[in-house]
């Protein structure tokens, strides 16, 4: 690409009604290539050049589209400076939400081989693009044309199935752990962008500045509490990226060993019989402790070559990383060294038991009873765990298939967890014991 063409076409164009501004660099004639697919997740601050080269190579020499709601044309010259052959770079700045219906922008999405979401405000992205032709066409581009996508900071935050929308502003780890239902903790599951291998994932960025480990634990706890799903997390320090190819192998790019750049792959501890947060309720500090092993984390250093990896097919095979245990007790975060996970993280391990089962009394001093009018309880198993995830000794008594009694009179006063499982189903309920002295 000649310098003459780059300079001549590096001119902003204000769209009709000023709903968007376009900055174009490169060959104005559209080209059609065979993009390689995948997703690039950048943790914020300055982009990692090697990760961005990986992203550009995924466009197979095609057209790069930058979408943003703030800022200017900084990506145009930068992406050309990386030395990867591309046909064009166009940055489109959305000046307001009506741009999501502009035919020019929709056509550009349909012709792009790579789409990048700049940093900014993820709530602006969600409120402008969600349930509009923009997100529909982006998802079609991913699914039907194998377009590679990526984003940094807010642009990374919107790429998981679950996402912190920042609708009420950002939230610190301390605020989130002190009250998981703080109004700032807006964890959304409304359909938005659908990226391969991120269908059960929430992302977080700027992970080292400030420390955001505790708030991501809160996000995962909220997803389980609100949606009944044990989601997984991917997070990046600033200047660090995770690039996931079409085979589900995630590479960590960064400046290690000169800089302590890390990527994190976070999940509930599937080794435990009981895995749910002990206390994730409005107005109370989060407790997701389970003996200090509630959450398993694979931390890898981001390197120039992306040599350290993690397999998103099984969520337990990695190279060059370290396993950690994370937990939160009464709103206080802890981290300790852990062992490699020894279970199947992707096993389906939580469903809704038929909703006609009634548990009473609760609280109780001795017996609790489960009853159902239409569900045969003989098809289910019943277990009780304490707050450390330890299985307790109980006595079961069946009153036909429609009623079960569980004797808990050996238990001390406290909160316990009743797990009902069977027929491919599993559900957990809080049980309060007030032991008689």
C-alpha positions as CSV (number, residue, x, y, z in Angstrom):
1,X,0.0,0.0,0.0
2,X,1.5,3.3,-1.0
3,X,2.0,6.1,1.4
4,X,0.3,8.4,-1.2
5,X,-3.0,6.5,-1.0
6,X,-2.9,6.3,2.8
7,X,-2.5,10.1,3.1
8,X,-5.1,11.0,0.5
9,X,-7.9,8.8,2.0
10,X,-7.1,9.6,5.6
11,X,-10.0,12.1,5.7
12,X,-13.0,12.0,8.0
13,X,-16.4,11.9,6.6
14,X,-19.4,13.1,8.6
15,X,-22.4,10.9,8.0
16,X,-25.9,12.2,7.1
17,X,-27.4,14.0,10.1
18,X,-24.1,13.7,11.9
19,X,-25.0,10.4,13.4
20,X,-21.6,9.0,12.6
21,X,-18.1,10.0,11.5
22,X,-16.0,7.8,9.2
23,X,-12.2,7.8,9.0
24,X,-10.9,5.7,6.0
25,X,-7.4,4.6,5.2
26,X,-6.3,2.3,2.4
27,X,-7.8,0.9,-0.8
28,X,-11.4,2.2,-1.3
29,X,-12.2,-0.9,-3.4
30,X,-13.7,-3.7,-1.3
31,X,-11.8,-7.0,-1.3
32,X,-13.2,-10.4,-0.4
33,X,-10.8,-12.8,1.4
34,X,-11.1,-15.8,3.7
35,X,-10.8,-14.6,7.3
36,X,-9.4,-17.1,9.8
37,X,-12.0,-16.5,12.6
38,X,-11.2,-16.2,16.3
39,X,-11.4,-13.5,18.9
40,X,-8.8,-11.2,20.4
41,X,-9.4,-9.9,24.0
42,X,-7.2,-6.9,25.0
43,X,-7.0,-5.9,28.7
44,X,-6.8,-2.1,28.1
45,X,-4.2,0.7,28.1
46,X,-1.8,0.4,25.0
47,X,-2.5,-2.5,22.6
48,X,0.0,-5.3,22.5
49,X,1.5,-5.2,19.0
50,X,2.0,-8.9,18.7
51,X,-1.6,-9.6,19.6
52,X,-2.8,-7.0,17.1
53,X,-0.6,-8.6,14.4
54,X,-2.4,-11.9,15.2
55,X,-5.7,-10.1,14.8
56,X,-4.8,-8.5,11.5
57,X,-3.4,-11.8,10.1
58,X,-6.8,-13.3,10.9
59,X,-8.4,-10.9,8.3
60,X,-6.4,-12.6,5.5
61,X,-5.5,-9.3,3.9
62,X,-9.1,-8.0,4.0
63,X,-10.8,-4.9,5.3
64,X,-10.6,-3.9,9.0
65,X,-13.5,-2.1,10.6
66,X,-13.1,-0.2,13.9
67,X,-16.3,0.5,15.7
68,X,-16.4,3.0,18.6
69,X,-18.6,5.6,20.4
70,X,-15.8,7.9,21.5
71,X,-12.3,8.9,20.3
72,X,-11.0,9.4,16.8
73,X,-8.9,7.7,14.1
74,X,-5.9,6.5,16.1
75,X,-6.2,2.9,14.9
76,X,-5.9,3.7,11.2
77,X,-2.3,4.6,11.1
78,X,-1.3,2.3,14.0
79,X,-2.7,-0.8,12.3
80,X,-0.8,0.0,9.1
81,X,2.4,0.5,11.0
82,X,2.4,-3.2,12.2
83,X,3.6,-4.4,8.8
84,X,0.7,-6.9,8.1
85,X,-0.8,-6.7,4.6
86,X,-4.4,-5.4,4.8
87,X,-6.7,-3.8,2.2
88,X,-8.1,-1.0,4.3
89,X,-8.9,0.3,7.8
90,X,-12.0,2.2,8.5
91,X,-12.9,3.7,11.9
92,X,-16.6,4.5,12.3
93,X,-17.4,6.8,15.3
94,X,-21.1,6.5,16.4
95,X,-22.1,10.0,17.5
96,X,-25.5,8.8,18.7
97,X,-27.7,5.7,18.7
98,X,-29.4,6.4,15.4
99,X,-26.2,5.5,13.6
100,X,-27.1,1.8,14.4
101,X,-29.6,2.0,11.5
102,X,-27.4,3.8,9.0
103,X,-27.2,1.8,5.7
104,X,-23.6,2.9,5.2
105,X,-22.5,1.4,8.5
106,X,-24.5,-1.8,8.0
107,X,-22.9,-2.3,4.6
108,X,-19.4,-1.8,6.0
109,X,-20.1,-4.5,8.7
110,X,-21.2,-6.9,5.9
111,X,-18.0,-6.3,3.9
112,X,-15.5,-6.4,6.8
113,X,-13.1,-9.3,7.3
114,X,-12.2,-8.1,10.8
115,X,-14.1,-6.0,13.4
116,X,-12.5,-4.3,16.4
117,X,-14.3,-2.7,19.3
118,X,-12.4,0.2,20.7
119,X,-12.3,1.2,24.4
120,X,-14.8,3.5,25.8
121,X,-18.0,2.8,27.8
122,X,-19.6,-0.6,27.4
123,X,-23.0,0.7,28.4
124,X,-22.9,3.0,25.4
125,X,-22.1,0.1,23.2
126,X,-24.9,-2.0,24.7
127,X,-27.5,0.8,24.6
128,X,-26.6,1.8,21.1
129,X,-26.2,-1.6,19.4
130,X,-28.1,-4.2,21.3
131,X,-31.2,-5.5,19.5
132,X,-30.4,-3.4,16.4
133,X,-29.1,-4.3,12.9
134,X,-25.5,-3.7,14.2
135,X,-25.3,-6.6,16.6
136,X,-27.4,-8.8,14.3
137,X,-25.0,-8.3,11.4
138,X,-21.9,-8.7,13.5
139,X,-23.2,-12.0,14.8
140,X,-24.0,-13.1,11.2
141,X,-20.5,-12.1,10.1
142,X,-19.0,-14.3,12.9
143,X,-21.2,-17.3,12.2
144,X,-21.5,-17.2,8.4
145,X,-18.2,-15.5,7.2
146,X,-15.8,-16.5,10.0
147,X,-14.9,-12.8,10.6
148,X,-12.4,-12.3,13.3
149,X,-13.4,-9.9,16.1
150,X,-11.8,-8.3,19.1
151,X,-11.8,-5.4,21.4
152,X,-9.9,-3.6,24.2
153,X,-11.2,-2.4,27.6
154,X,-14.9,-1.8,27.1
155,X,-14.6,-3.4,23.7
156,X,-13.4,-6.6,25.4
157,X,-16.0,-6.4,28.1
158,X,-18.9,-6.8,25.7
159,X,-17.7,-10.0,24.0
160,X,-18.8,-12.6,26.5
161,X,-22.3,-14.1,26.8
162,X,-22.5,-12.5,30.2
163,X,-21.2,-9.0,30.6
164,X,-20.7,-6.2,33.2
165,X,-22.7,-3.6,31.4
166,X,-21.6,-0.6,33.6
167,X,-25.1,0.8,33.2
168,X,-24.8,2.6,36.6
169,X,-21.0,3.2,36.3
170,X,-18.0,1.1,37.2
171,X,-17.7,-0.7,40.5
172,X,-14.6,-1.6,42.6
173,X,-13.9,-5.0,44.1
174,X,-14.4,-3.6,47.6
175,X,-17.9,-2.2,46.7
176,X,-18.9,-5.4,44.9
177,X,-17.8,-7.8,47.6
178,X,-19.4,-5.7,50.4
179,X,-22.7,-6.1,48.6
180,X,-23.0,-8.3,45.5
181,X,-26.3,-6.5,44.8
182,X,-24.9,-3.0,44.9
183,X,-26.8,-1.1,42.2
184,X,-23.5,-0.7,40.3
185,X,-23.1,-4.5,39.9
186,X,-25.0,-4.8,36.6
187,X,-24.3,-8.2,35.2
188,X,-26.3,-8.7,32.1
189,X,-27.3,-11.8,30.1
190,X,-29.5,-10.2,27.4
191,X,-28.5,-11.4,24.0
192,X,-25.8,-9.2,22.5
193,X,-22.6,-10.5,20.7
194,X,-22.0,-14.2,20.2
195,X,-18.4,-15.1,19.9
196,X,-17.1,-18.7,19.6
197,X,-15.9,-20.2,22.8
198,X,-17.3,-17.3,24.9
199,X,-20.8,-18.7,25.1
200,X,-20.5,-19.3,28.9
201,X,-18.0,-16.6,29.7
202,X,-17.8,-13.1,31.3
203,X,-14.7,-11.0,30.7
204,X,-12.9,-8.3,32.7
205,X,-10.1,-5.9,31.9
206,X,-7.6,-3.6,33.5
207,X,-7.1,-6.5,35.9
208,X,-4.0,-5.2,37.5
209,X,-4.9,-1.5,37.8
210,X,-6.9,-1.5,40.0
211,X,-7.2,-5.0,41.4
212,X,-10.4,-6.5,40.0
213,X,-10.1,-10.1,41.2
214,X,-12.7,-9.7,43.9
215,X,-15.3,-8.1,41.6
216,X,-15.0,-10.9,39.0
217,X,-15.7,-13.4,41.8
218,X,-18.8,-11.4,42.5
219,X,-19.8,-11.4,38.8
220,X,-19.5,-15.2,38.7
221,X,-21.4,-15.5,42.0
222,X,-24.2,-13.3,40.7
223,X,-24.5,-15.3,37.5
224,X,-25.0,-18.4,39.4
225,X,-27.4,-16.9,41.9
226,X,-29.4,-15.0,39.3
227,X,-29.3,-17.4,36.3
228,X,-28.5,-20.8,37.9
229,X,-25.3,-21.1,35.7
230,X,-21.7,-21.7,36.7
231,X,-20.1,-19.3,34.2
232,X,-16.4,-18.9,33.5
233,X,-14.3,-15.8,33.4
234,X,-11.4,-14.6,31.2
235,X,-9.5,-11.5,32.4
236,X,-6.4,-9.6,31.2
237,X,-4.0,-7.2,32.9
238,X,-3.4,-4.0,31.0
239,X,-1.1,-4.3,28.0
240,X,-2.0,-8.0,27.9
241,X,-4.2,-10.0,25.4
242,X,-5.8,-13.4,25.0
243,X,-6.2,-14.5,21.4
244,X,-8.5,-17.5,20.8
245,X,-8.3,-19.3,17.5
246,X,-11.0,-21.3,15.8
247,X,-9.8,-24.4,17.6
248,X,-10.4,-22.9,21.0
249,X,-6.7,-22.5,21.9
250,X,-6.1,-19.3,23.8
251,X,-2.7,-17.6,23.5
252,X,-1.6,-15.0,26.1
253,X,0.3,-12.1,24.6
254,X,2.2,-9.4,26.7
255,X,5.6,-8.1,27.7
256,X,6.7,-10.8,30.1
257,X,9.5,-11.2,31.4
258,X,10.2,-7.5,31.2
259,X,6.7,-6.8,32.6
260,X,4.4,-8.8,34.8
261,X,1.6,-9.2,32.3
262,X,-1.0,-11.8,33.1
263,X,-4.1,-13.4,31.7
264,X,-6.5,-15.3,33.9
265,X,-9.0,-18.2,33.2
266,X,-11.4,-18.4,36.1
267,X,-14.1,-21.0,37.0
268,X,-15.9,-22.5,39.9
269,X,-14.2,-25.5,41.6
270,X,-15.9,-28.5,40.0
271,X,-13.9,-30.8,42.3
272,X,-16.2,-29.9,45.2
273,X,-19.5,-31.7,45.9
274,X,-21.0,-28.4,46.8
275,X,-19.9,-25.4,44.7
276,X,-22.4,-22.6,45.1
277,X,-21.6,-19.3,47.0
278,X,-22.4,-19.7,50.7
279,X,-23.9,-16.1,50.9
280,X,-24.7,-14.0,47.8
281,X,-27.7,-12.0,49.0
282,X,-28.7,-8.3,48.8
283,X,-27.1,-6.0,51.4
284,X,-24.7,-8.7,52.7
285,X,-21.0,-9.2,52.0
286,X,-20.2,-12.0,49.6
287,X,-19.0,-15.3,51.0
288,X,-17.8,-17.8,48.4
289,X,-15.2,-19.5,50.5
290,X,-15.7,-23.3,50.5
291,X,-12.5,-24.0,52.5
292,X,-10.6,-21.4,50.5
293,X,-11.0,-23.4,47.3
294,X,-14.2,-21.9,45.8
295,X,-12.8,-20.7,42.6
296,X,-10.0,-22.2,40.4
297,X,-7.8,-19.9,38.3
298,X,-5.2,-20.6,35.7
299,X,-2.9,-17.6,35.5
300,X,-0.5,-17.4,32.5
301,X,2.1,-14.8,31.7
302,X,1.6,-12.9,28.4
303,X,4.7,-13.2,26.2
304,X,5.7,-11.7,22.8
305,X,5.3,-15.1,21.1
306,X,2.0,-16.0,22.8
307,X,3.7,-19.3,23.8
308,X,1.6,-19.7,27.0
309,X,-1.8,-21.2,26.2
310,X,-5.0,-22.5,27.7
311,X,-7.5,-24.8,26.0
312,X,-11.1,-23.5,26.1
313,X,-12.4,-26.9,24.9
314,X,-11.8,-28.5,28.3
315,X,-10.9,-25.5,30.5
316,X,-8.1,-27.4,32.3
317,X,-5.3,-28.0,29.9
318,X,-2.7,-25.2,29.8
319,X,1.0,-24.5,29.2
320,X,3.3,-22.2,31.1
321,X,0.7,-21.2,33.7
322,X,0.1,-21.6,37.5
323,X,-3.1,-22.8,39.2
324,X,-4.5,-20.6,42.0
325,X,-7.4,-20.8,44.4
326,X,-9.5,-17.7,45.0
327,X,-12.2,-17.2,47.6
328,X,-14.1,-14.5,49.3
329,X,-15.1,-14.6,53.0
330,X,-17.4,-12.0,54.4
331,X,-16.4,-9.5,51.7
332,X,-12.7,-10.2,51.9
333,X,-10.8,-11.6,49.0
334,X,-8.0,-14.3,49.3
335,X,-5.7,-15.9,46.9
336,X,-3.4,-19.0,47.4
337,X,-1.5,-21.5,45.4
338,X,-3.6,-24.3,44.1
339,X,-3.4,-27.6,42.2
340,X,-4.4,-28.4,38.6
341,X,-8.1,-29.0,38.4
342,X,-9.0,-32.7,38.5
343,X,-12.6,-32.9,37.2
344,X,-14.6,-32.0,34.1
345,X,-15.2,-28.3,34.2
346,X,-17.6,-28.5,31.3
347,X,-19.8,-31.2,32.7
348,X,-23.4,-30.1,33.0
349,X,-23.7,-29.9,36.8
350,X,-26.6,-27.6,37.6
351,X,-30.2,-27.8,36.5
352,X,-33.5,-26.8,37.9
353,X,-35.3,-29.5,39.9
354,X,-39.0,-29.5,39.1
355,X,-40.4,-26.5,40.8
356,X,-43.3,-28.2,42.6
357,X,-41.0,-29.5,45.4
358,X,-41.8,-27.8,48.7
359,X,-39.3,-27.7,51.6
360,X,-40.6,-27.1,55.2
361,X,-40.1,-26.1,57.9
362,X,-37.2,-23.9,57.2
363,X,-35.7,-22.9,59.7
364,X,-35.9,-26.2,61.5
365,X,-34.5,-27.7,64.8
366,X,-34.6,-31.3,63.6
367,X,-36.6,-32.6,60.7
368,X,-37.3,-31.0,57.3
369,X,-39.8,-32.4,54.9
370,X,-39.8,-32.3,51.1
371,X,-43.1,-32.9,49.4
372,X,-44.5,-32.9,45.8
373,X,-47.8,-33.5,44.2
374,X,-46.6,-34.6,40.8
375,X,-42.9,-35.5,41.2
376,X,-41.8,-38.9,42.4
377,X,-39.1,-38.1,44.9
378,X,-37.8,-41.6,44.9
379,X,-36.0,-40.6,41.7
380,X,-33.8,-38.1,43.5
381,X,-30.9,-38.2,46.0
382,X,-30.5,-35.9,48.9
383,X,-27.3,-34.6,50.5
384,X,-26.5,-31.9,53.0
385,X,-23.3,-29.9,53.2
386,X,-21.9,-27.4,55.6
387,X,-20.4,-24.0,54.7
388,X,-17.0,-25.7,54.0
389,X,-18.6,-28.0,51.4
390,X,-18.3,-31.0,53.7
391,X,-21.0,-33.7,53.4
392,X,-22.9,-34.2,56.6
393,X,-24.5,-37.3,58.1
394,X,-28.3,-37.3,57.7
395,X,-31.2,-39.7,58.2
396,X,-33.7,-40.1,55.4
397,X,-37.3,-41.4,55.8
398,X,-39.6,-41.8,52.8
399,X,-43.4,-41.3,53.3
400,X,-44.3,-42.8,49.9
401,X,-42.8,-41.4,46.8
402,X,-44.3,-37.9,47.3
403,X,-42.8,-37.0,50.6
404,X,-39.3,-37.3,52.1
405,X,-38.2,-36.5,55.7
406,X,-34.6,-35.6,56.5
407,X,-33.4,-35.8,60.1
408,X,-30.9,-32.9,60.8
409,X,-31.0,-33.0,64.6
410,X,-27.3,-33.9,64.7
411,X,-26.3,-30.6,63.1
412,X,-25.2,-27.5,65.0
413,X,-27.0,-24.2,64.5
414,X,-26.1,-22.6,61.2
415,X,-26.7,-22.4,57.4
416,X,-26.5,-25.6,55.5
417,X,-27.0,-26.6,51.9
418,X,-29.4,-29.2,50.7
419,X,-28.6,-30.7,47.4
420,X,-31.2,-32.5,45.4
421,X,-29.9,-34.6,42.5
422,X,-31.1,-37.3,40.1
423,X,-32.4,-37.9,36.6
424,X,-29.8,-35.5,35.2
425,X,-30.9,-32.7,37.6
426,X,-29.2,-31.0,40.5
427,X,-30.3,-28.0,42.6
428,X,-29.1,-26.5,45.9
429,X,-31.2,-24.9,48.6
430,X,-30.3,-23.1,51.8
431,X,-31.4,-24.8,55.0
432,X,-31.2,-23.0,58.4
433,X,-30.8,-25.1,61.5
434,X,-31.6,-23.7,64.9
435,X,-30.4,-26.5,67.1
436,X,-32.2,-26.9,70.4
437,X,-29.8,-26.8,73.4
